[in-house]
Amino acid sequence: MGESKKEPQGTGEASPAARVRLEQAEGGWRLYCSGQWSAERLGGAVATLKKRVEELHDTTVHWDFSGVTQMDSAGMMLFLHYRERLEARHCRVEVSGQSREQRQLFELLRDFLPRQRPSKPRLGSRLLKPATDLGRATVHGWHDLLAFFAFLGENFFTLVRSLFHPLSIRFDAIAKNIQEAGVRALPIITLTSFLIGVVIAYQGAVQLQKFGANIFIVDMIGISVTRELAPLITAIVVAGRTGSSYTAQLGVMKITEEIDAMRVMGFDPQQFLVLPRIIALMIALPLMIFFADIVGIFGGMVVAHLHLNLSWTEFLHRLQNVVDVKHFWIGIVKGPFFAWLIATIGCFRGLQVSRDTESIGRYTTISVVNAIFLVIACDALFSVVFTELGI
Amino acid sequence: MKEVIRVSDVVTRFGSNLVHDRVSLSVEEGEIYGLMGGSGSGKSTLLREIIMLMRPESGSIVVLGKELSNITYADAAWLRQQWGVLFQSGALYSSLTVAQNVGMKLREYTDLPDSVIEEIVHMKIRMVGLPEHAAELYPAELSGGMVKRASLARALAMDPRLLFLDEPTSGLDPIGAEAFDQLILKLRNMLGLTVIMVTHDLDSIWTIVDRFAVLGERKVIAEGRLDEVIETPHPIIRKFFWGARGRLRSAHGQ
């Protein structure tokens, strides 16, 4: 039975920590061990063994356990480890002073010792690691891309089928998602687009004042906010806020097997979870861009009023004259495209989550990074296309 | 036999819901002690109170001579070194491999060199009956039974004196549950552990538990060896051991 029998009761502090003393003896060396050889008290013994054992080779070592009060499996493994090290250095190890309990412990552990030592990877494969990592990453990226296309195909199929059976579209879920992703986001959209309007107006005002061209602040704000800034800023805020929450929601449902439960009950997750989210965001985002347009221009107006002494009426009058409505429409049209990218990426990454909790965090990060990148890339594409088309 | 855990007059309340009403029991050194009772009888809650995850409203719990209600920081730290806990769902850290899970406490609390820790970890993994290649797997890649075994290896990493098991056989098939019971029995005999297990598996009660307490109606309604408890005329005990499942067991004997 147990090695714990010898331990003094109480806090266990009563017996001294494990110690090893190495001394010259007839015909070799003597390793005298004392104290409590249990896991948390082995520090001193480890330090001595590490330092001194390396000095020994081609000799006889008497390993004396007579001073050891208690030993647990960590202590026994430490002994076995260093005995092997000594034997590898052509030492003969003789053991003495073991108590009955220690011998029993040894018998017990012997059956469970690892058959082969855990080996380090060989030098060759370690040198090749950057190359193998690159290869792995490439293959992984390729599979990722294929999985994304499969997801898109499934999504498109569900969409087309829903169009033929309009009653199967989950209007409740769509409304709820518009509320969650759109209405609840208005405060942060207000704040960011107002500040963007202020920043643009300030930067412009300083330059325009030099030329006495104060009135052109209206053109600048009107066009830049409606055409570029409001859509982009709104999309980035939504990617951070809604894209990440889509990934986390679906990811958790994946871990708790809710998605599997839906599948076996015949509820297609694409139809019940993914499509409503995508449609909801494609409806909500253009509306939010419209809202951001108003707030952003208002922000510019405030600065123009305070800084350039442009009256409210003057600003609005010029706004109507110089800013073509096409700029506004270009901004709004980008909305559904950005929304589609954000929602699709968010749901795709959410469904990629595997069984461990850590992957939720990983995929949420990936989802936001992907969505923001794709939104900006898509915006750049729009810029080029519209400019080439002369719009 | 020496007493290692003494629970006396513990009262626990969740809001207005009284869970324990003056619960008392004691566990002796070296025995396998079962905490039994129906769902919602507060077995797991009592276990959580003993391992300092929860505080009872009143009453005292003494573990290895330490009174938990006014325990010092140092004593609490010492006590946590003396036990290993197997949670119901395993609770392995999902971002770490099995070997890292098992070696966690050794790495944090001892000065052993990494190579020795690795050997200890592999030894423990083999001791609980896992194949050696399981060491490099992540918890998500393990089956239910392997998770329990890996979690047991983690609980045993520091050679604890007390081993707490929360429903160790739940979610295992009868063969797996039987094997797990035998494993616990073997480890107790080998390592001289004191095992406290929460269970409602009648087979475990019949085969490996030395003494146990039955919780019901917010109290301990019986405590003792199987032959003592089974004679208690309390209706809950009658239902437990003389219901269809229990009768089958009783008819065939141990």
Interface residues (C-beta under 8 A of the other chain):
Chain A: M1 G2 E3 S4 K5 Q9 G10 T11 G12 S38 A39 E40 L42 G43 V46 A47 K50 D72 S73 A74 M77 L78 L80 H81 L108 L109 F112 L113 P114 R115 R117 P118 S354 R355 D356 T357 E358
Chain B: G30 L64 G65 A74 D75 W78 Q81 Q82 S94 S95 L106 Y109 T110 D111 L112 P113 S115 V116 E118 E119 I120 H122 M123 K124 R126 M127 E132 A135 Y138 P139 A140 M158 D159 R161 N189 M190 L191 G192 L193
